[in-house]
Amino acid sequence: MAASAHPASETPWKTLSAEELEKQYSPSRWVIRMKAEEVVSTFVQTGIQATRKARATRRNQLDVPYGDGEGEKMDIYFPDEDSKAFPLFLFVHGGYWQNGSKDDSAFMVNPLTAQGVVVVIVDYDIAPKGTLDRMVDQVIRSVAFLQRRYPSNEGIYLCGHSAGAHLAAMVLLASWTEHGITPNLQGFLLVSGIYDLEPIISTSQNAPLHMTLEDAQRNSPQRCLEMAPARPVGPACSVLVVVGQHDSPEFHRQSREFYETLRRVGWKASFQQLRGVDHFDIIENLTREDDVLTQIILKTIFLAL
Ligand SMILES: N[C@@H](CC(=O)c1ccccc1NC=O)C(=O)O
């Protein structure tokens, strides 16, 4: 039998029908608290409102360029007290690399800045303008930019949701010598992410992305970590892989396998399945200080200091 990097036992999705694969990679169809058609608009509305509130109530710098590209901007939100040494929380929004922006993604700004964390919401060029390679490069450059702008930060915590968790996970593989700076990355928080892009190729999500098999493989942190384990950035840096109870079985499988691979190659990783939440309210709830995930984030940041 020919050797294969992906034996059938590790690619259970290959036995799924086209219809079932489409369903597994349609997060709104697994939501039980409302109709699938209402889920995404509710999510976006919650994000827009949180962003409006954050901009009205927190000191901020909007549209800060982290590169020369027109889409390479970030919004930075500050705690009330003035300080040079603060933890930085950088959020990468989801939307299957084709929807979403920093203007509807400031969910966690108020609860985190209230505790002394600087929160950054980053934009990147979604499809069809951007390719996967470009988005990955943009998120990596946004991290390098933050380190240069805030050299005395008390840690950069990188959080991504869904497609944004994929982009954040690709930062685990960044080669920092190329960027001339090693960021003070202290934690990754990967929420309801996708780490192997191959199953997406044949779904409708790939229409604006035009991903080939090579594109998918080159941009799959699951595969890249298995093939050429990157060295963890520092012994203190933790990676928390989180998935919602009502995420699809394929999302659960992807999160668990990525967590297991991270452990195997030496990262300080942990895995958590959050009860009672789905792909969307897992993030919507970050607008609340008493939310379970908000508390996990604050513990991750302040127990590391
Ligand atoms: N078309 C998808 C939308 C979706 O997956 C999504 C929407 C907003 C934010 C994140 C999402 N998922 C992954 O990036 C769905 O309705 O399931």
The ligand as a Tripos MOL2 file, in Angstrom:
@<TRIPOS>MOLECULE
LIG
   17    17     1     0     0
SMALL
NO_CHARGES

@<TRIPOS>ATOM
      1 N1        -22.3290   30.8640    5.8370 N.3       1 LIG1
      2 C1        -21.9890   30.4910    7.1800 C.3       1 LIG1
      3 C2        -21.5470   31.7160    7.9340 C.3       1 LIG1
      4 C3        -20.4060   31.4430    8.8300 C.2       1 LIG1
      5 O1        -19.9430   30.3530    8.8720 O.2       1 LIG1
      6 C4        -19.8400   32.5270    9.6850 C.ar      1 LIG1
      7 C5        -20.5180   33.7300    9.8010 C.ar      1 LIG1
      8 C6        -20.0100   34.7420   10.6170 C.ar      1 LIG1
      9 C7        -18.8250   34.5390   11.3100 C.ar      1 LIG1
     10 C8        -18.1520   33.3370   11.2050 C.ar      1 LIG1
     11 C9        -18.6620   32.3230   10.3820 C.ar      1 LIG1
     12 N2        -17.9960   31.1270   10.2180 N.am      1 LIG1
     13 C10       -16.6640   30.9950    9.9320 C.2       1 LIG1
     14 O2        -15.8570   31.8450    9.6520 O.2       1 LIG1
     15 C11       -23.2020   29.8800    7.8770 C.2       1 LIG1
     16 O3        -24.2740   30.4740    7.7630 O.co2     1 LIG1
     17 O4        -23.0910   28.8420    8.5030 O.co2     1 LIG1
@<TRIPOS>BOND
     1     1     2 1
     2     2     3 1
     3     2    15 1
     4     3     4 1
     5     4     5 2
     6     4     6 1
     7     6     7 ar
     8     6    11 ar
     9     7     8 ar
    10     8     9 ar
    11     9    10 ar
    12    10    11 ar
    13    11    12 1
    14    12    13 1
    15    13    14 2
    16    15    16 2
    17    15    17 1
@<TRIPOS>SUBSTRUCTURE
     1 LIG1         1 GROUP 0 **** ****
